[in-house]
């Protein structure tokens, strides 16, 4: 929520010309995808989306002491 979203049917519209998010079917698909995504992150132990900025730090990988 709060982030702009788009949803395209790539099999019917490979050029991404028609955003179907505002349709009944698009809204149903988006809700299903959102549920799956939240379940994945919950299972992985990630913080809730509204808390990620304050609970995680992004670190660059370390390659040894020569870099």
C-alpha positions in Angstrom: 0.0 0.0 0.0 1.1 3.5 -0.7 3.3 2.5 -3.7 2.1 2.8 -7.3 1.4 -0.6 -8.8 0.8 -2.0 -12.2 -0.4 -5.3 -13.5 -0.1 -6.6 -17.0 -1.2 -9.7 -18.8 2.0 -10.5 -20.6 0.5 -13.4 -22.6 -2.1 -11.0 -24.1 -0.2 -7.8 -23.9 3.6 -8.4 -24.1 4.2 -4.7 -24.8 2.6 -3.8 -21.4 0.2 -1.3 -23.0 -2.8 -2.0 -20.9 -2.7 -1.9 -17.1 -5.3 -4.4 -15.9 -5.0 -3.6 -12.2 -8.1 -1.5 -12.2 -10.3 -4.4 -13.6 -12.1 -6.9 -11.4 -9.9 -9.8 -12.6 -6.8 -7.7 -12.1 -7.7 -6.8 -8.6 -8.3 -10.4 -7.8 -5.0 -11.5 -9.2 -3.2 -8.6 -7.4 -4.8 -9.6 -4.0 -3.6 -13.2 -4.6 -0.1 -12.1 -5.5 0.1 -9.8 -2.5 -1.1 -12.6 -0.2 1.6 -15.0 -1.6 4.3 -12.3 -1.3 3.5 -11.6 2.3 3.4 -15.3 3.2 6.8 -15.7 1.6 8.4 -12.9 3.6 6.7 -14.0 6.8 8.0 -17.6 6.3 11.5 -16.2 5.6 11.5 -14.2 8.9 11.5 -10.8 7.2 10.0 -7.9 9.1 6.6 -6.5 8.1 6.8 -4.3 5.0 5.9 -1.1 7.0 8.8 -1.8 9.4 11.6 -2.9 7.0 13.3 0.6 6.8 13.8 0.7 10.6 14.6 -3.0 11.2 17.0 -4.0 8.5 20.3 -2.7 7.2 21.5 -3.2 3.7 25.2 -4.2 3.6 27.5 -4.7 0.7 29.1 -8.1 0.5 32.6 -8.3 1.8 35.3 -9.7 -0.5 38.2 -9.8 1.9 40.5 -7.1 3.2 41.9 -6.1 -0.2 38.8 -4.1 -1.2 
